[in-house]
Amino acid sequence: MSIQKDDLSDVFVTGGGNLEQIVYHTQYDDPDTGPHGFAVAVVRPYGEGHRRRIAMRWCDQPGRKLGFPQSSARAAWFEVPLWLESAILKAVAEQLAKEISEEG
């Protein structure tokens, strides 16, 4: 079982919160992104006034049905440090632009 872009219901966000949207997802051993599949998502921490955050996880690794990390047999997402968020979003945007231009 791997995390799919349309399956946001049965996941765990470290620190508590809801997974709102997966913005980028690769498979294990993707030639563009390296030997480890990963995903980047937008999460909304619990509590009034908390802003959306960027979270990540490694996905689709052989021998690990849920990827890493996991908690209680659910895919777990970890919030990245605030100072890394803009760099990660920039890299995701560049990768998506590259993929779109290669498809055309």
BELLIN-V589708 format. One record per run of one state. SS is the DSSP state (H for helix, E for strand, L for the rest). FROM is the first residue (numbers start at 1). TO is the last residue. Records with the same first field share a line. If there is no record, write none. Layout:
SS->FROM-TO ; FROM-TO
This chain:
L->1-10 ; 14-16 ; 26-29 ; 31-33 ; 35-36 ; 46-51 ; 60-60 ; 62-63 ; 65-67 ; 69-69 ; 72-73 ; 80-81 ; 104-104
E->11-13 ; 17-25 ; 30-30 ; 34-34 ; 37-45 ; 52-59 ; 61-61 ; 64-64 ; 68-68 ; 70-71 ; 74-79
H->82-103
